[in-house]
């Protein structure tokens, strides 16, 4: 999955003015102790990622076709210039069939194992007039894969920059509005606080890869605002590389996801302890409630045994009384069997439901429909 390091032949294809500016920028990198830079290029398919790679190298390093889909695997191109090594990694599009291509992200992540990303180029189109929820999902997927830190080393690249803005807007105003919309999507998709995002503002670079791009008197490709975009883009890349933020190392933890899984492990014993205490407390409360309820029912039984004459009826010349804790059917059976009053005490919410069943044999036989065989009393707990 490596790349053969070759001499940067495409460098000599740039106009002399562009070469001079690039030499100055690479000298600045060497002053900062940077002799190697790895650039990761990501974005949706068809936005011009591969064309941008070729433009930055000044040569056709990766295949580009308007009639064929992008490659299915990442490709790294390595070039050397006066002891400075430049690696650019082109990647497949992150959308497949209208959804985020998580398989592509997994391939990219494993391809990057043991590599250090100096700069991320997140590529989109300038001539797209709106962002939607899919854009936010892509940003969220990148963040979940590589962490929020990757946006500290990122540069927003907007391609197809040679255009005439709509609605009589000036070129600079249109570019600013489009950039603001995409940057807001990045902030929301990555779930970065607004203040933190503003403190680490993501720069924006404009690109026009078309052969019809206008040129200045020095034969440099320029944008409608007159900027020579290749040296301007490289300047932004160097700025990100030297912004003081830590480059992203894609190690085994990041690839296998163990880093994210380890974050909460220190809290597991505490969570288990709290759960154990909560369960014990609930069990104690249930036992207390059962004991309390049982004692009150026993007191009620004793009271009604003494005062059962109030509720009972004469049956067969005898006064046989049944007192128990059960349902209506149990009391009815007891009343029929003994020819007596069946007293049922049951707990219902905050009340004790006391029912006298089978008050006489006539009622038990249900021969006196006008007489209610059930006398219910609700006692507050």
N, C-alpha and C positions, 0 to 999 in steps of 0.2 A: 504494500500500500504506500510505499515511499515514492519519491520522485528523483529522477536523475538531475543532478545539479549541472546546469549548462551556462556557458557564457551568455550574457545578456546581449544578444545580437540585435534585438529589436530597439535597444536604446539608441543605436546609431540611425534609426529610421525617423527619429523625432527631428523637428526643425532645430537649428542651432540655438535659437532663443530658448526653446523648451529644454534642451539638453543642459544649457547653462543654469537654468533655474533648478533643475533636478539635482545637479551636482551640488549646488548650495544647500538644498534641503537634506541630501544624504550626508553632507559634511556636518550638518547640525545634529543628525542622529548619532554620528560617530563621537561628537563632542559629549553627547549624553551617555556614551558607553554602549550604544545600541549598534551592533554589527549584523543583526539578523532580525527580520521582521516577517511575521506570518499573518496574512490577511485572510479572513474567512468571509466569503460572499454568500449571503442567504436572501431568500425572498420567494415570492410566488413565481410560477412559470410564466415565461413570455414577457417579463419586465425588462430584460436586457442584461442579465447577470453575466452570461458568457461573453457577450459583446463588450461589456465594460472591462472584463479581464483582458481581452485582446487589446483593447484601446490603451489600457494602462501599461501593458508590456510592449506595445508598438509592433506586435507580430500576432500571427494567427496561431495561438498556442492551444486553444480549445475549439472544438467544432461548433459551428453555428449554422443552423438551417431554418428557414422560414416555414418549411414544409414537413419537418420532422420534429418529433417530441424530444425533450431534453434527455440527457443520459440518466440512467437509473442509479448511478453511483457517483460519489464525489471524486474530483480529480484535482491533484495538486501539481502546480507548475512551479519549478524552482529555477531561479536565475541568479547569476553572480556578476557583480560589477565592482571592480577595484577592491575586492575583499569584503564587499557588502552582499549579503544573501537576502534575496526577496522570494518568499513563498506566497503564492496566491492559490487558495482552495476554492474551486468552483463546485457548486452543489446542485442537486436536482431541485425542482420546484416543490414547494411545501403545500401545494393544493392538488388534490386528485378527485375528480368528479364532484367538485363543489364543496369538498370537505378537507379538513386539515389532514395532510399525509403524515401520520405518525410513524409509519414504516420508514419513510425517507429521513425523518429526524433521528430515528434509531440508527440507521445506516451512517448518517453524518457523525453522530456521537461516537460510534465505535471506530470510524475512520480516523477520528481525531485523538484516539487514545495515545497518551504520552506526548501530545503536542501542546505547545503553549500558544494561545491565540493573542496576538498583539493588538489587532484591530478587527472589529466586525463591521462589514459593510452590509447594512440592511437596505435592499434595493426595492424601489417601487417606481411608479411612473408619475411624472409631473402632469401629464395630460389626462390623468384620471381625476374626475371632478368631485368625487366624494369617497368616503370610507364607509364600510359597513361592518356588520358583526363578524364576518369572516376574517377581516383584518385583525380585529381584536383577538379572535381565537388563535390566529397564527402567532401573534406576540405572546399570548399566554402560553402556548405550546413551547415556544423557544425558551421562555422563562422557566417553565417547569423542567425543561431538559437540561439547561445550563446554569440556571440560577439568575437572580436579579443582577448579580455582579457583571454579567456580560454586557449589560447596557452602559456600564461605566467606561467601556472601551469600544463604543460603537459610533458609527457615522451613518447618518441617513443619506442615501444616494437616490436622487430622483432623475430618471432617464427621460429620453424624448423631450429634452429641454429646449429644443428649437421650435417654438410654437408662437402663435399669435393669441394672446389671452382673450377670453370672451367678455362680453358686457362692457366693452370699452375700458377695461382695467389696464393699468400699466403693468409691464412685465414684472417689475420688482414687487408690486403689490400682490399680483396673482401668485407668484412664487412664495411669498411670505404666508399667504392664506393657506395654500396647499401644504406647505411645510408644517404650519401650526396644526392643521387637522391631523396629519399623520403622527406628529410628535405627541399630540394629545391621546391618540389611539395607543401609542407605545406606552405612555404613562399609565393609562387605564388597564391595558392588557397585562402589563407587568406588575400592576398593583403597587406602584411606587408613589409615595406621598408627594404631593405637589411641591412642597418646600424642598424635599430632597432632590426632586427632579430638576427644579430650577437651579439648585446649587451645583448640579452636575449636568449642565445643559448639553444635549446632544447636538453637535454641529451638523450642518446640511451641505451637501455637495451636489452640484448640477452637472448632468452628463448628456452629451449628444453624440451617439456612436455612428450616426448615419454618414455615409460618404458625401452627402449633400450639405454637410455642415459648413457654415460660412467660415472664412479664414481672414486673418488680419494681414498687414503688410509683411509680417515675419513668417507667413505661411502656417501660423498656428490656428488650430480650430477654435472658434470663438462662439459665444452664446449671443442672443439678441441684446444683452446688456454690455457687450463688448469684452467680457472676460475670456481669457484663454483658459479653457476648462481643464485641460490635463494638468498643467502645473498648479492650478488652483486646487484641484482634487488631491494631488499628492501633498500639497501644503496642509490640507485638512487632515489627511491620513497621518502625517508626521505629528501634527498637533495632538491627535488622539493618542498616538504611540508614546508621547512624552508628557501626558497630562498628569503624571504622578500617581495614577491609579494602577493597581496591581493587574498584570496580565492574567488571563484565565488559563490555568493548567488543567487539561482534561486527563484526570488520572483514573485509577481503577474505581475509587469510591464514587466519582461522578458518573462513570459509565454504568456501573452496576447498581447505582441508586442507594448504596449503603449509607452514604453520608446523610441523606434526608431521613433514612430510617433510624439512624442513631440519635437524631436530635432530641427525641422525647424519651429515650430509654432511661435517663436518670430520674424521671418522674414516675416510672412504673411502680417502684416500691411504695412511694407516697400514695399513689392512687389506690393500690391494693389495700393499704392500711386504712385509708378513709372508708373504702367499701366495706371492710371487715367490721369497723366500728359502727357504721350505719346499720348493717344487718343485725348486729348484736343489740343495738338500741331498739330497733323495730321488734325484735323477738321479745325483749323485756317488756315493752309496752303492751304487746299482744297478751302476754301472760298475765300482766297486771289487770288488764281489762277483763280477761276471762275469770280471774279470781274474784274481782269486784262484782261482776255480773252474777256469778254463781252464788256468792254470799247474799246478795239482794234477793235472788229467787228463793233461797232457803228461808229467808225471813218472811217472804210473802206466803210461802207454803204454810208456815206455822200460823200466821195470822188467819188465813182462810180456813185452816183446819178448825180453829177455835170458833170461827164465825160462819161456818158453813150452813148453819140453820137459816141464815138470812136468804141464801140463794137456793136451798134444796126444796124439793117437793116430796110429798109422801108417796111411796111406791110399794104396794103389796103389804102394807101394814108394817113395814120395816124401814129403818133409816140407815141404809148402807151408803156410805159416801166414798167417792173415788176422787183423789187429788193427784194430779200428775203434770208432767211437762211434756207436751206433745202437740200434735196437730188436731184439727177438728174430727177427723175420722177416728182417731184413737179415743177421743172423749166420747164420741157417739157409741162406739163399740162397748166402752166401759159402762155407759149408762144403760144400754140394752141388757148387758150381762148381769148387772147388779140391781137394776130397777132403781137406780139412785141418781144423784147429781154427779156429773162428771166435770171436774174443774180442771181447766187447762191453762197453764201460765206460760206464755211465750214471749221472748224478747224481740221487739220490733223497733229498731232505731233508738230513740230516746224514751220510748214508752214500753211498759209491760202490758201485753194484751191478755187479759184474764177473761176466759169464756167458760160459762156453765153449760154443759151439754147433758141431754137426756134427763130433763128435770122431772119427767114422770113417764111411766110406761106408755101412756097414751101418746105422748109426744114422740117417744122412741119408735112407736108403731106408725107415727105420722097420721094418726086417726083424727087428730084435731087440728085441721089446717089453720084455724083462726088463732091458735095458740103458738107463739114463737118459742121453740125449744132452746133458743140460743140467747143467752144474756151476756153481753160483752161489756167489760169495764176497762177503760184505759187509765193506767196509773203512771204518773210521771216518775222517771228514774230519780 
